[in-house]
């Protein structure tokens, strides 16, 4: 076609269809989710009242925090047995002794011997804090006093992992801005391969928790920014009121 002395290029129907198909393919690729590993956790333990063991002696309590940590054994080492191996350090505690939950009172044996403060939501290099839940009520408590507790959860996580372990805190909350003391139980490492899989985790039913440490949670950067913005707004409002008066 010639217009104003110049040739105008017209796209053929075939090329238009090809462009349309390419556009649809790119759109589909952009909305498709990345490959996710579907994980089902099955963790359980029992408590027998007939054994004369106080339930408070367990570091597994109803409402306590359960953390699922995953890693690839080809890229990272297994978790260690000490807090230094598993958590980042926040600082050093110098206040009065804090008895660790879930034990009530201030029994000296339940106070951490190490005054180092750790971040409870940190993990070793190459590990990922994949999921957090809490311990629920006992399942089918029976007449002879034997209760079965169970954490059965399913979640998706991006990436490829072949190893998993669980940390259980005696504390039922990670309060921000204050130091607290808690027992934390560490399960054995479970290894698995597959896109959809159930990871059976060995029970953690120690009656005497071997891990007692101080922990601290600081406000997230977003929360601190909101505090700053709120303070700036209050200051600006005060100045405006002063000028008007």
Secondary structure as UniProt FT lines:
FT   STRAND          2..3
FT   TURN            4..5
FT   STRAND          6..7
FT   HELIX           13..31
FT   STRAND          36..48
FT   HELIX           49..51
FT   HELIX           55..57
FT   TURN            62..63
FT   STRAND          65..71
FT   TURN            73..75
FT   HELIX           83..86
FT   STRAND          89..92
FT   TURN            105..106
FT   HELIX           108..110
FT   STRAND          116..118
FT   TURN            120..121
FT   TURN            125..126
FT   STRAND          127..134
FT   TURN            143..144
FT   STRAND          146..158
FT   STRAND          163..169
FT   STRAND          179..186
FT   STRAND          190..191
FT   STRAND          196..201
FT   STRAND          212..217
FT   HELIX           221..244
//
